[in-house]
């Protein structure tokens, strides 16, 4: 991952069952970096699914209960 950018994407690669490989997860700063990580995967020919998730910039605010009553 690029040191000057926080992770914005989580990419999980799931491999075909016959490969015997467990899923692997990478964190990437942008889509281009995610593509580079996929292309650099030595087992990319065995990839069955790619799960690419955009991460929120900040944690979502949780509604606080109104305790004023």
C-alpha positions as CSV (number, residue, x, y, z in Angstrom):
1,X,0.0,0.0,0.0
2,X,1.1,3.5,-0.7
3,X,2.6,4.9,2.5
4,X,1.3,8.5,1.9
5,X,-2.4,7.4,1.4
6,X,-4.7,5.6,3.9
7,X,-6.4,2.5,2.7
8,X,-9.7,3.2,0.8
9,X,-10.3,-0.2,-0.8
10,X,-10.3,-3.8,0.6
11,X,-9.9,-6.5,-2.0
12,X,-10.5,-10.1,-1.1
13,X,-9.4,-12.8,-3.7
14,X,-11.2,-16.1,-3.4
15,X,-9.6,-19.0,-5.3
16,X,-11.1,-22.1,-7.0
17,X,-11.6,-25.0,-4.6
18,X,-9.3,-27.3,-6.5
19,X,-6.4,-24.9,-5.9
20,X,-6.6,-25.5,-2.1
21,X,-5.7,-21.9,-1.4
22,X,-7.4,-19.8,1.3
23,X,-8.8,-16.4,0.5
24,X,-6.4,-13.5,0.7
25,X,-7.2,-9.9,1.6
26,X,-5.3,-6.8,0.5
27,X,-5.7,-3.2,1.5
28,X,-5.2,-0.6,-1.3
29,X,-5.2,3.2,-1.4
30,X,-7.0,3.4,-4.7
31,X,-8.4,1.3,-7.5
32,X,-5.2,1.4,-9.5
33,X,-3.3,-0.1,-6.6
34,X,-5.9,-2.8,-6.1
35,X,-5.5,-3.8,-9.8
36,X,-1.7,-3.8,-9.4
37,X,-2.1,-6.1,-6.3
38,X,-4.3,-8.5,-8.3
39,X,-1.9,-8.5,-11.3
40,X,1.0,-9.2,-8.9
41,X,-0.7,-12.2,-7.3
42,X,1.2,-15.3,-8.2
43,X,-2.0,-17.4,-8.1
44,X,-4.2,-15.0,-10.1
45,X,-5.0,-17.7,-12.6
46,X,-6.8,-19.6,-9.8
47,X,-8.9,-16.6,-8.7
48,X,-12.6,-17.4,-8.8
49,X,-14.1,-14.2,-7.1
50,X,-12.8,-10.7,-6.4
51,X,-14.6,-8.8,-3.7
52,X,-13.7,-5.1,-3.9
53,X,-15.1,-2.9,-1.1
54,X,-14.8,0.8,-0.8
55,X,-14.1,1.7,2.8
56,X,-15.7,4.7,4.5
57,X,-13.5,7.8,5.0
58,X,-14.6,8.1,8.6
59,X,-16.4,5.6,10.9
60,X,-20.2,6.2,10.7
61,X,-21.6,8.2,13.5
62,X,-23.7,6.1,15.9
63,X,-26.9,7.7,17.0
64,X,-26.8,8.4,20.7
65,X,-30.0,7.9,22.8
66,X,-31.7,11.1,24.0
67,X,-31.2,11.0,27.8
68,X,-32.7,14.5,28.5
69,X,-36.1,13.0,29.8
